[in-house]
Amino acid sequence: MTDPAGSVAGHRPGWRERALAVMPVGSSTNSKAPQLLPEEPEVIVRGEGCRVWDDRGRVFIDYRCALGPVILGYADPRVDDAIRAQLADGILFGHPHPLETTTAELLCSLVPGAEAARFLKSGGEALAAVIRIARAATGRDRVVQIGYNGWLNSLAPGARILPGASSAAVPGVPAALAALHHAVEWEDRDALTSLFAEHGDEIALVLVAADYPGLPDAAGFAAFLRGLADRHGALLGYDEMVTGFRVALGGMAAYTGVVPDLAVFGKAVANGMPLSVYTGRRDVLAVLDRGEVVVTSTYGGETLSLAAATATMTALRDDDVLSRIHRRGAHLRDGIEAILTGAGLDAHLRGHPACPQFVGDDEHLRPFLRAAFAHGVSLYRVVYVNDAHSDADIDETLARLADAAADAARALRIRDHA
């Protein structure tokens, strides 16, 4: 017998079971779907500062930060107050709101090479916009993609379908379109040189999302890409969905000293409100002014997200946020690395302190992440510190993770000797 919701009588399905019944993957965001139940939360119902609560009342020190957007902290009063103030005046109108202009002015004042900017809602659509703009501006068709550029733009065979995951096939993408997109790995200079030697006069854009473990050495590769694109008349674009407003206030252009022609920002720009930005050289973006390319969205000028972005960028500019995040992130990264090594786990945390990434043996990493949840720490493959994480929070986290690593190592020994 079943109840009206379709569950077996007497059985109350959990959130994961209910979600899978009504939506593919059980979440609208693949990376949010829990994989390590029951230790991992099925759902999160509240966040404050650097901690989140699940439906069972469990509290976690959180380093997922909504997969990167939350840079100031959950329920940051500066952002929430800005949203509330704008909400009283309205969310969306049939004409531009002044916040469209003032938010663009603020972003352009912070990001090297940002001469003009427009807004959309997600990273994938903003990246699709710069691909179309680059093709129109250059009159060329081919695009080189380095790293993960969002599901919408994972078109090349071998492209990243998620950060750290690639696919040899691209189901749902016509072969003729896939043939115009070329996936190249970070720092594979030989492959890039060969590709440009064969197709240099056909390549419109090199679109690069930084390799997070390789970020400390990114400047040299960025300079190589800039030179290669310039020699062949191609454009260089930065996918700053993760790195923007985290590695430096001005993103990868400020961090590496190498300025791109186009760039896309999102995630941290609005502390969790849905907003993406595409920006770059005004002469390249002029294809929009001339009507050669149409990129338009009803929700591009939604005011609550723009108010949140203004509050977030202002705090990042004025409150020395990034220096705190980088210092605490380095302490966390180095501490976790020492804990993993000390426990004998073949896993590592590498990269810039703003967004280090776990690498190593997945058979060792998964038990550690599972144990971390059991000890009240929410981790992701990329680890994000926000400004609400205090030094005491980092120390508490490391103490909890030392216990988690010991549990993971013990579980592996038991399994190996079973």
KERO-233872 format. One record per residue: residue number from 1; x, y, z of N, C-alpha, C in turn. Coordinates in steps of 0.1 Angstrom, whole numbers. Example, Ala and Ser with C-alpha at 12.3 -4.5 7.8 and 13.67 -1.06 7.14 Angstrom:
BEGIN
[1 [132 -57 78] [123 -45 78] [132 -33 78]]
[2 [128 -22 71] [137 -11 71] [129 0 79]]
REM end
This chain:
BEGIN
[1 [9 -12 0] [0 0 0] [9 12 0]]
[2 [5 22 -8] [12 35 -8] [4 46 -3]]
[3 [11 57 2] [4 69 5] [2 78 -7]]
[4 [-5 89 -6] [-7 97 -18] [6 102 -24]]
[5 [17 103 -17] [29 108 -23] [36 96 -30]]
[6 [31 84 -29] [37 73 -37] [47 65 -29]]
[7 [49 68 -16] [58 60 -8] [51 48 -1]]
[8 [59 38 2] [54 27 9] [48 31 22]]
[9 [36 26 26] [29 29 38] [39 27 50]]
[10 [39 37 59] [48 36 71] [62 41 68]]
[11 [66 43 56] [79 48 53] [79 62 49]]
[12 [87 70 56] [88 84 52] [101 87 45]]
[13 [100 89 32] [112 91 24] [120 103 28]]
[14 [133 102 28] [142 113 31] [142 122 19]]
[15 [149 134 21] [150 144 10] [157 138 -3]]
[16 [167 130 -1] [174 125 -13] [164 116 -21]]
[17 [157 107 -14] [147 98 -21] [136 106 -28]]
[18 [131 116 -21] [121 125 -27] [126 132 -39]]
[19 [138 138 -38] [144 145 -49] [145 137 -61]]
[20 [151 125 -59] [153 116 -71] [140 112 -78]]
[21 [129 112 -70] [116 108 -76] [111 119 -85]]
[22 [115 131 -84] [109 142 -92] [119 150 -100]]
[23 [132 147 -99] [142 154 -107] [154 145 -110]]
[24 [159 145 -123] [171 138 -126] [183 142 -117]]
[25 [191 133 -113] [203 135 -105] [199 138 -90]]
[26 [186 143 -88] [182 146 -74] [186 160 -70]]
[27 [191 168 -79] [195 182 -77] [196 189 -90]]
[28 [193 202 -91] [195 209 -103] [210 212 -106]]
[29 [218 210 -96] [233 212 -97] [240 198 -95]]
[30 [246 192 -105] [252 179 -103] [261 178 -91]]
[31 [269 188 -89] [280 187 -79] [274 189 -65]]
[32 [261 192 -64] [255 194 -50] [249 181 -46]]
[33 [246 172 -55] [239 159 -52] [248 151 -42]]
[34 [243 147 -31] [252 140 -21] [256 126 -26]]
[35 [269 123 -24] [274 110 -28] [279 102 -16]]
[36 [280 108 -4] [286 101 8] [276 100 19]]
[37 [264 96 16] [254 94 27] [257 82 35]]
[38 [254 81 48] [246 91 55] [254 102 62]]
[39 [267 101 61] [275 112 68] [273 125 61]]
[40 [272 126 48] [270 138 41] [255 143 43]]
[41 [253 156 44] [239 161 45] [231 157 32]]
[42 [218 154 34] [209 153 22] [206 166 17]]
[43 [203 176 26] [199 189 23] [205 199 33]]
[44 [207 211 29] [211 222 38] [200 231 39]]
[45 [196 235 52] [184 244 53] [188 258 58]]
[46 [200 260 63] [204 273 68] [219 275 68]]
[47 [223 287 66] [237 290 67] [239 304 74]]
[48 [250 304 82] [253 317 88] [268 317 90]]
[49 [275 328 86] [289 329 87] [296 318 79]]
[50 [303 309 86] [310 299 79] [304 285 83]]
[51 [292 285 88] [286 272 92] [272 270 85]]
[52 [269 257 83] [256 254 77] [249 243 85]]
[53 [236 243 84] [228 233 92] [220 225 82]]
[54 [219 212 85] [211 203 77] [197 201 83]]
[55 [188 193 77] [175 192 82] [174 184 95]]
[56 [185 177 98] [185 169 111] [191 177 122]]
[57 [194 190 120] [200 198 130] [215 197 132]]
[58 [221 190 123] [236 189 124] [242 201 119]]
[59 [253 205 125] [260 218 121] [274 214 115]]
[60 [278 220 104] [290 218 97] [298 231 96]]
[61 [311 230 98] [320 241 94] [321 239 79]]
[62 [317 249 71] [315 247 57] [326 253 48]]
[63 [332 245 39] [342 249 30] [337 247 15]]
[64 [325 244 14] [319 244 0] [315 258 -4]]
[65 [310 266 5] [306 280 2] [298 281 -10]]
[66 [288 271 -11] [278 271 -22] [286 268 -36]]
[67 [297 261 -35] [306 257 -46] [313 270 -51]]
[68 [316 279 -42] [324 290 -45] [318 304 -44]]
[69 [305 306 -46] [300 320 -45] [301 327 -32]]
[70 [300 320 -21] [299 327 -8] [313 330 -4]]
[71 [317 343 -6] [331 347 -3] [331 356 10]]
[72 [321 363 14] [320 371 26] [315 362 38]]
[73 [307 353 35] [301 344 45] [286 344 43]]
[74 [279 333 48] [265 332 47] [258 343 55]]
[75 [247 348 49] [239 358 56] [248 370 60]]
[76 [257 374 52] [265 386 55] [256 398 55]]
[77 [257 406 66] [247 417 68] [249 428 57]]
[78 [261 430 52] [263 441 42] [255 437 30]]
[79 [256 425 26] [249 420 14] [234 419 16]]
[80 [230 413 27] [216 411 30] [209 425 31]]
[81 [215 434 38] [209 448 39] [207 454 25]]
[82 [217 453 17] [216 459 3] [205 452 -5]]
[83 [203 439 -3] [192 432 -10] [178 437 -4]]
[84 [177 438 9] [165 442 15] [161 457 11]]
[85 [171 465 10] [168 479 6] [163 480 -8]]
[86 [169 472 -17] [165 472 -31] [152 465 -33]]
[87 [149 455 -25] [136 448 -26] [125 457 -24]]
[88 [126 467 -15] [116 476 -12] [112 485 -24]]
[89 [122 486 -34] [119 494 -45] [116 486 -58]]
[90 [118 473 -57] [115 465 -69] [126 456 -74]]
[91 [123 445 -80] [132 435 -84] [136 437 -99]]
[92 [126 439 -108] [129 439 -122] [119 448 -129]]
[93 [124 455 -139] [116 465 -146] [117 463 -161]]
[94 [109 471 -168] [109 470 -183] [119 480 -189]]
[95 [127 487 -181] [138 496 -186] [150 493 -177]]
[96 [162 497 -181] [173 495 -172] [172 503 -159]]
[97 [177 497 -149] [178 503 -135] [192 509 -134]]
[98 [194 520 -127] [207 526 -125] [218 516 -120]]
[99 [214 506 -113] [223 496 -108] [231 489 -119]]
[100 [224 487 -130] [231 481 -142] [244 489 -145]]
[101 [243 502 -146] [254 510 -149] [264 511 -138]]
[102 [259 514 -126] [269 516 -115] [276 503 -111]]
[103 [270 492 -112] [277 479 -109] [287 476 -120]]
[104 [284 479 -133] [294 478 -143] [305 487 -141]]
[105 [302 500 -137] [313 509 -135] [323 504 -124]]
[106 [317 499 -113] [325 494 -102] [334 482 -106]]
[107 [328 473 -114] [336 461 -118] [347 466 -127]]
[108 [344 475 -137] [354 479 -146] [366 487 -139]]
[109 [362 493 -128] [373 500 -120] [382 490 -113]]
[110 [378 478 -111] [386 468 -103] [393 458 -112]]
[111 [389 455 -124] [394 445 -132] [403 450 -143]]
[112 [415 447 -144] [424 451 -155] [418 446 -168]]
[113 [417 455 -178] [412 450 -192] [397 451 -193]]
[114 [390 454 -182] [375 454 -183] [371 468 -187]]
[115 [369 470 -200] [365 483 -205] [350 485 -206]]
[116 [343 474 -206] [328 475 -206] [323 461 -200]]
[117 [311 461 -195] [306 448 -189] [291 448 -191]]
[118 [286 435 -192] [272 432 -192] [269 421 -183]]
[119 [256 419 -179] [252 409 -169] [243 398 -175]]
[120 [245 386 -170] [236 375 -172] [234 368 -158]]
[121 [229 356 -159] [226 349 -146] [236 337 -143]]
[122 [241 330 -153] [249 319 -150] [262 319 -158]]
[123 [272 312 -153] [285 312 -160] [285 306 -173]]
[124 [277 296 -175] [276 289 -188] [271 298 -199]]
[125 [261 306 -196] [255 314 -206] [265 326 -209]]
[126 [272 331 -199] [281 342 -201] [293 337 -210]]
[127 [297 325 -207] [308 319 -215] [303 317 -230]]
[128 [291 312 -231] [286 311 -245] [285 324 -252]]
[129 [283 335 -244] [282 348 -250] [296 353 -255]]
[130 [307 350 -247] [320 355 -252] [325 346 -264]]
[131 [321 334 -264] [324 325 -276] [318 331 -288]]
[132 [305 335 -288] [298 340 -299] [304 354 -303]]
[133 [307 362 -293] [313 375 -296] [327 373 -302]]
[134 [335 364 -297] [348 362 -303] [347 358 -318]]
[135 [338 349 -320] [336 344 -334] [332 355 -343]]
[136 [323 364 -339] [319 375 -347] [330 385 -349]]
[137 [337 388 -338] [348 398 -339] [359 394 -348]]
[138 [362 381 -348] [374 377 -356] [370 371 -370]]
[139 [357 368 -372] [353 361 -384] [358 347 -385]]
[140 [361 341 -374] [367 327 -373] [357 318 -365]]
[141 [359 305 -367] [350 295 -361] [355 287 -350]]
[142 [368 284 -350] [373 274 -340] [376 281 -326]]
[143 [374 273 -316] [376 277 -302] [384 267 -295]]
[144 [395 271 -288] [403 263 -280] [398 264 -265]]
[145 [396 253 -259] [390 254 -245] [400 246 -235]]
[146 [404 254 -225] [413 248 -215] [405 248 -202]]
[147 [403 237 -196] [396 236 -183] [381 235 -185]]
[148 [374 236 -174] [359 235 -175] [353 248 -177]]
[149 [345 249 -188] [339 262 -192] [324 261 -191]]
[150 [319 253 -182] [304 251 -180] [298 241 -189]]
[151 [287 235 -185] [281 224 -192] [277 228 -206]]
[152 [273 241 -207] [267 246 -220] [278 246 -231]]
[153 [291 247 -227] [302 249 -236] [311 237 -236]]
[154 [308 226 -230] [316 214 -230] [313 207 -243]]
[155 [319 212 -254] [315 207 -267] [325 199 -274]]
[156 [338 200 -270] [349 193 -277] [350 179 -272]]
[157 [353 169 -280] [357 156 -275] [369 157 -266]]
[158 [368 151 -254] [378 153 -244] [377 165 -235]]
[159 [366 173 -237] [365 185 -229] [360 181 -214]]
[160 [363 191 -205] [358 189 -192] [343 190 -191]]
[161 [337 179 -185] [322 179 -183] [319 184 -169]]
[162 [329 184 -160] [329 189 -147] [343 192 -144]]
[163 [346 201 -134] [359 203 -130] [366 190 -126]]
[164 [377 186 -132] [384 174 -129] [379 162 -136]]
[165 [368 163 -144] [363 152 -152] [361 155 -166]]
[166 [365 146 -175] [364 148 -189] [357 137 -196]]
[167 [353 138 -208] [346 128 -216] [351 128 -230]]
[168 [353 115 -235] [358 114 -249] [347 117 -259]]
[169 [335 115 -255] [323 117 -263] [315 129 -258]]
[170 [307 135 -267] [299 146 -263] [285 143 -268]]
[171 [278 134 -262] [264 131 -266] [255 144 -266]]
[172 [247 145 -276] [238 157 -276] [244 169 -284]]
[173 [257 167 -288] [264 178 -296] [266 173 -310]]
[174 [261 180 -320] [264 176 -334] [279 175 -337]]
[175 [283 165 -344] [297 163 -347] [303 175 -354]]
[176 [296 181 -363] [301 193 -370] [304 204 -360]]
[177 [296 206 -350] [299 216 -340] [311 212 -331]]
[178 [311 200 -326] [322 195 -318] [335 196 -325]]
[179 [336 195 -338] [348 195 -345] [354 209 -345]]
[180 [347 220 -342] [352 233 -341] [357 237 -327]]
[181 [355 228 -318] [360 231 -304] [371 221 -301]]
[182 [382 226 -295] [394 218 -293] [397 219 -278]]
[183 [397 207 -271] [400 207 -257] [415 204 -255]]
[184 [422 213 -247] [436 212 -245] [438 213 -230]]
[185 [447 205 -224] [450 205 -210] [458 217 -206]]
[186 [457 221 -194] [465 231 -188] [480 228 -189]]
[187 [487 238 -194] [502 237 -196] [507 228 -207]]
[188 [497 223 -215] [501 215 -227] [505 224 -238]]
[189 [517 230 -237] [522 239 -247] [524 233 -261]]
[190 [529 220 -261] [531 213 -273] [518 212 -281]]
[191 [508 207 -274] [495 205 -281] [490 219 -287]]
[192 [491 229 -279] [487 242 -284] [495 247 -296]]
[193 [508 245 -295] [516 249 -306] [512 242 -319]]
[194 [510 229 -318] [506 221 -329] [492 225 -335]]
[195 [483 227 -325] [470 231 -329] [470 244 -337]]
[196 [477 254 -332] [478 267 -339] [486 266 -352]]
[197 [496 257 -353] [503 255 -365] [493 250 -376]]
[198 [484 241 -372] [474 236 -382] [462 245 -385]]
[199 [457 252 -374] [445 259 -376] [446 274 -371]]
[200 [458 279 -370] [460 292 -365] [451 303 -370]]
[201 [449 303 -383] [441 314 -390] [426 311 -389]]
[202 [422 300 -382] [408 297 -380] [403 298 -366]]
[203 [413 300 -357] [410 300 -342] [405 314 -338]]
[204 [393 315 -333] [388 328 -328] [392 331 -314]]
[205 [392 321 -305] [393 323 -291] [401 312 -284]]
[206 [409 315 -275] [415 306 -265] [408 309 -252]]
[207 [399 300 -247] [392 303 -235] [397 294 -224]]
[208 [403 300 -214] [410 292 -204] [405 294 -190]]
[209 [401 283 -183] [398 283 -169] [410 277 -162]]
[210 [415 284 -152] [428 280 -146] [427 267 -139]]
[211 [438 259 -139] [439 247 -132] [442 251 -117]]
[212 [434 247 -108] [435 252 -95] [448 247 -88]]
[213 [452 235 -89] [465 231 -83] [477 238 -89]]
[214 [475 242 -102] [486 248 -109] [486 263 -109]]
[215 [477 269 -101] [476 284 -100] [489 291 -96]]
[216 [497 285 -87] [509 293 -83] [518 296 -94]]
[217 [518 287 -105] [527 289 -116] [519 294 -129]]
[218 [508 301 -127] [499 304 -138] [505 315 -147]]
[219 [513 324 -141] [517 336 -149] [525 332 -161]]
[220 [533 322 -161] [541 318 -172] [532 313 -183]]
[221 [522 305 -180] [514 299 -190] [505 310 -196]]
[222 [500 319 -187] [492 330 -193] [499 338 -203]]
[223 [512 341 -200] [521 348 -209] [522 341 -222]]
[224 [524 327 -221] [525 319 -233] [513 320 -242]]
[225 [501 319 -235] [488 319 -242] [486 333 -249]]
[226 [490 344 -242] [489 357 -247] [497 359 -260]]
[227 [509 354 -259] [518 355 -271] [513 347 -283]]
[228 [509 335 -280] [504 326 -290] [492 331 -297]]
[229 [482 336 -289] [470 342 -295] [474 355 -303]]
[230 [482 363 -298] [486 375 -306] [493 372 -319]]
[231 [501 362 -319] [509 359 -332] [499 354 -342]]
[232 [488 348 -338] [479 342 -348] [466 350 -350]]
[233 [465 361 -343] [453 370 -345] [441 364 -338]]
[234 [443 356 -328] [431 351 -320] [429 359 -307]]
[235 [418 357 -301] [415 364 -288] [418 355 -277]]
[236 [421 361 -265] [423 353 -253] [412 357 -243]]
[237 [406 346 -238] [395 348 -228] [398 341 -215]]
[238 [395 347 -204] [396 341 -191] [382 337 -186]]
[239 [381 324 -182] [370 319 -175] [373 321 -160]]
[240 [367 331 -154] [370 335 -140] [359 331 -130]]
[241 [351 321 -134] [340 318 -125] [345 314 -111]]
[242 [356 307 -110] [361 304 -97] [372 314 -92]]
[243 [381 318 -101] [392 326 -97] [389 341 -95]]
[244 [378 345 -102] [375 359 -101] [371 364 -87]]
[245 [377 375 -82] [375 380 -69] [379 371 -58]]
[246 [387 361 -61] [392 352 -51] [408 352 -51]]
[247 [414 349 -63] [429 349 -63] [434 363 -62]]
[248 [427 373 -67] [430 387 -66] [418 395 -68]]
[249 [418 408 -63] [406 416 -65] [403 418 -80]]
[250 [414 419 -88] [412 420 -103] [413 407 -110]]
[251 [411 396 -103] [411 383 -110] [424 379 -115]]
[252 [424 370 -125] [436 364 -131] [445 375 -138]]
[253 [439 385 -144] [446 396 -150] [455 403 -140]]
[254 [450 405 -128] [458 411 -117] [468 402 -112]]
[255 [464 389 -110] [472 379 -104] [484 375 -113]]
[256 [482 374 -126] [493 370 -135] [500 382 -142]]
[257 [493 394 -142] [499 405 -150] [496 404 -165]]
[258 [489 394 -169] [486 392 -183] [471 395 -185]]
[259 [468 405 -194] [454 410 -195] [448 403 -207]]
[260 [436 397 -206] [429 390 -217] [421 400 -225]]
[261 [415 395 -236] [407 404 -244] [392 403 -239]]
[262 [388 391 -234] [375 389 -228] [376 382 -215]]
[263 [366 383 -207] [366 376 -194] [352 374 -189]]
[264 [350 363 -181] [337 361 -175] [339 359 -160]]
[265 [330 365 -153] [331 364 -138] [317 359 -133]]
[266 [317 354 -121] [305 349 -115] [308 345 -101]]
[267 [300 336 -95] [302 331 -82] [305 342 -72]]
[268 [317 344 -68] [320 353 -57] [316 368 -59]]
[269 [312 371 -71] [309 386 -74] [297 391 -66]]
[270 [288 382 -62] [276 386 -56] [273 378 -43]]
[271 [283 371 -37] [282 364 -25] [270 355 -24]]
[272 [267 348 -36] [256 338 -36] [244 342 -44]]
[273 [242 355 -47] [231 358 -56] [235 355 -70]]
[274 [225 351 -78] [228 346 -92] [231 357 -101]]
[275 [244 358 -105] [249 368 -114] [262 364 -121]]
[276 [262 366 -134] [275 364 -141] [277 377 -149]]
[277 [290 379 -152] [295 391 -159] [303 387 -171]]
[278 [301 393 -183] [310 391 -194] [316 405 -197]]
[279 [329 406 -199] [335 419 -199] [348 418 -208]]
[280 [354 429 -211] [366 429 -219] [368 442 -227]]
[281 [375 440 -238] [379 452 -246] [366 457 -253]]
[282 [365 471 -252] [353 477 -258] [352 475 -273]]
[283 [363 475 -280] [363 473 -295] [358 459 -298]]
[284 [361 449 -290] [356 435 -293] [342 434 -289]]
[285 [337 440 -278] [323 440 -274] [315 448 -283]]
[286 [321 456 -292] [313 465 -301] [305 458 -310]]
[287 [307 445 -313] [298 437 -321] [284 437 -316]]
[288 [283 439 -303] [270 440 -296] [263 453 -300]]
[289 [271 464 -299] [265 477 -302] [261 478 -316]]
[290 [268 471 -325] [265 472 -340] [254 462 -343]]
[291 [249 454 -334] [239 445 -337] [243 432 -345]]
[292 [256 430 -346] [261 419 -353] [259 406 -345]]
[293 [259 407 -332] [256 396 -323] [246 401 -313]]
[294 [236 392 -311] [226 395 -301] [228 386 -289]]
[295 [231 392 -277] [231 385 -264] [222 393 -255]]
[296 [211 387 -251] [201 395 -243] [193 385 -234]]
[297 [189 390 -223] [182 382 -213] [173 391 -205]]
[298 [161 387 -203] [151 395 -195] [157 397 -181]]
[299 [164 388 -175] [169 388 -161] [183 394 -160]]
[300 [189 399 -170] [203 404 -169] [204 416 -160]]
[301 [193 424 -159] [194 436 -150] [186 434 -138]]
[302 [184 422 -133] [177 420 -120] [184 426 -109]]
[303 [177 435 -101] [183 444 -93] [188 439 -80]]
[304 [182 428 -74] [187 423 -61] [201 417 -63]]
[305 [204 410 -74] [217 405 -76] [227 416 -78]]
[306 [223 426 -85] [232 438 -88] [235 445 -75]]
[307 [225 447 -66] [228 453 -53] [237 444 -45]]
[308 [235 431 -45] [244 422 -38] [258 423 -43]]
[309 [260 424 -57] [273 425 -63] [280 438 -59]]
[310 [273 449 -59] [278 461 -55] [283 461 -40]]
[311 [275 455 -31] [279 454 -17] [291 445 -16]]
[312 [291 434 -23] [302 424 -22] [315 430 -28]]
[313 [315 436 -40] [327 441 -45] [332 453 -37]]
[314 [323 461 -31] [328 472 -23] [335 467 -10]]
[315 [329 456 -4] [336 450 8] [349 444 4]]
[316 [350 438 -7] [363 432 -12] [373 443 -14]]
[317 [369 454 -19] [378 465 -22] [382 472 -10]]
[318 [373 474 0] [376 483 11] [380 477 24]]
[319 [377 464 25] [378 458 38] [390 447 39]]
[320 [399 447 30] [410 438 30] [406 423 32]]
[321 [395 420 26] [390 406 27] [399 396 22]]
[322 [405 398 10] [413 388 3] [425 384 11]]
[323 [432 394 17] [444 391 25] [441 381 36]]
[324 [429 383 43] [425 374 53] [422 360 48]]
[325 [414 360 37] [411 347 31] [424 339 27]]
[326 [433 346 20] [445 340 16] [454 335 27]]
[327 [455 343 38] [462 338 50] [456 326 56]]
[328 [443 327 59] [436 316 65] [435 304 56]]
[329 [434 306 43] [434 295 34] [447 288 33]]
[330 [458 295 34] [471 289 34] [473 280 46]]
[331 [468 285 58] [469 278 70] [461 265 69]]
[332 [449 266 64] [440 254 62] [447 244 52]]
[333 [451 249 41] [457 240 31] [469 233 36]]
[334 [478 240 42] [490 234 47] [487 224 59]]
[335 [477 228 67] [474 219 78] [467 206 73]]
[336 [458 207 63] [452 195 58] [463 186 51]]
[337 [472 193 43] [482 185 37] [490 177 47]]
[338 [494 184 58] [502 177 68] [494 166 75]]
[339 [481 168 77] [472 158 83] [471 145 74]]
[340 [469 148 61] [468 137 51] [481 129 51]]
[341 [492 136 50] [505 129 50] [508 121 63]]
[342 [504 127 74] [507 120 87] [498 108 88]]
[343 [486 108 82] [477 96 84] [481 86 73]]
[344 [490 88 64] [494 79 54] [484 78 43]]
[345 [476 88 41] [466 88 30] [472 94 17]]
[346 [470 87 6] [475 91 -7] [466 102 -13]]
[347 [465 113 -7] [457 124 -11] [464 137 -7]]
[348 [462 148 -15] [469 160 -12] [459 172 -15]]
[349 [462 183 -9] [455 196 -12] [465 206 -17]]
[350 [463 209 -30] [473 217 -37] [467 229 -43]]
[351 [475 240 -45] [471 252 -52] [470 264 -44]]
[352 [464 275 -50] [463 288 -44] [454 287 -31]]
[353 [458 294 -20] [450 293 -8] [435 297 -9]]
[354 [432 305 -20] [418 309 -22] [409 297 -27]]
[355 [416 288 -34] [408 277 -40] [417 265 -43]]
[356 [423 259 -32] [431 247 -34] [422 235 -38]]
[357 [428 225 -44] [420 214 -49] [426 201 -44]]
[358 [417 191 -40] [422 178 -36] [427 170 -48]]
[359 [438 164 -48] [443 155 -58] [448 142 -52]]
[360 [449 132 -60] [455 120 -54] [445 108 -57]]
[361 [447 98 -48] [440 85 -50] [425 87 -45]]
[362 [416 85 -54] [402 87 -49] [398 76 -39]]
[363 [404 65 -39] [401 54 -29] [405 59 -15]]
[364 [415 68 -14] [419 74 -1] [411 87 2]]
[365 [408 94 -9] [401 107 -6] [387 106 -2]]
[366 [379 96 -8] [365 95 -5] [363 91 10]]
[367 [371 82 15] [369 79 30] [372 91 39]]
[368 [382 99 34] [385 111 42] [374 121 42]]
[369 [368 123 30] [357 133 29] [345 128 36]]
[370 [342 115 36] [331 109 43] [333 111 58]]
[371 [345 109 63] [348 110 77] [348 125 81]]
[372 [352 134 72] [351 148 75] [336 152 78]]
[373 [327 147 70] [313 150 73] [309 145 87]]
[374 [313 133 90] [310 127 103] [315 135 114]]
[375 [326 142 112] [332 151 122] [328 166 121]]
[376 [318 168 113] [312 182 112] [319 191 104]]
[377 [326 187 93] [333 195 84] [328 192 70]]
[378 [323 202 63] [318 200 49] [329 204 39]]
[379 [334 195 32] [344 197 22] [340 194 8]]
[380 [347 199 -2] [344 197 -16] [358 195 -22]]
[381 [358 190 -35] [370 188 -42] [379 201 -42]]
[382 [372 212 -44] [379 225 -43] [374 231 -30]]
[383 [384 236 -22] [382 240 -8] [381 255 -8]]
[384 [370 261 -3] [368 275 -3] [368 281 11]]
[385 [376 290 14] [375 298 27] [367 311 24]]
[386 [358 314 33] [352 327 32] [356 336 43]]
[387 [352 349 43] [357 359 52] [352 357 66]]
[388 [341 348 68] [336 346 81] [344 335 88]]
[389 [352 327 81] [361 318 88] [371 325 96]]
[390 [371 323 109] [381 330 118] [393 320 119]]
[391 [404 326 126] [415 317 129] [411 306 138]]
[392 [402 309 147] [397 298 156] [389 287 149]]
[393 [382 292 138] [374 282 130] [384 273 123]]
[394 [395 279 117] [404 271 110] [411 261 119]]
[395 [415 265 131] [421 256 141] [411 245 145]]
[396 [399 248 147] [389 238 151] [387 228 139]]
[397 [387 233 127] [386 225 115] [397 215 115]]
[398 [409 219 117] [421 211 116] [421 200 127]]
[399 [416 203 138] [415 193 149] [405 183 145]]
[400 [393 187 140] [383 177 135] [388 169 124]]
[401 [396 175 115] [400 167 103] [412 158 107]]
[402 [419 161 117] [429 151 122] [422 138 126]]
[403 [411 139 133] [403 128 137] [397 121 125]]
[404 [392 129 116] [386 123 103] [397 115 96]]
[405 [409 120 94] [419 113 87] [423 100 94]]
[406 [423 100 107] [426 88 114] [415 78 112]]
[407 [403 82 112] [392 73 109] [393 67 95]]
[408 [396 76 85] [397 71 72] [408 61 70]]
[409 [420 64 76] [431 55 75] [428 41 82]]
[410 [420 42 93] [416 30 100] [407 22 91]]
[411 [397 28 85] [388 22 76] [395 15 64]]
[412 [404 22 58] [412 16 47] [420 4 51]]
[413 [426 4 63] [433 -8 68] [424 -19 70]]
[414 [412 -17 76] [403 -27 78] [398 -33 65]]
[415 [396 -25 55] [391 -29 42] [402 -38 35]]
[416 [415 -33 36] [426 -40 29] [429 -53 35]]
[417 [426 -55 48] [429 -67 55] [417 -76 56]]
[418 [406 -72 50] [393 -80 51] [394 -93 42]]
REM end
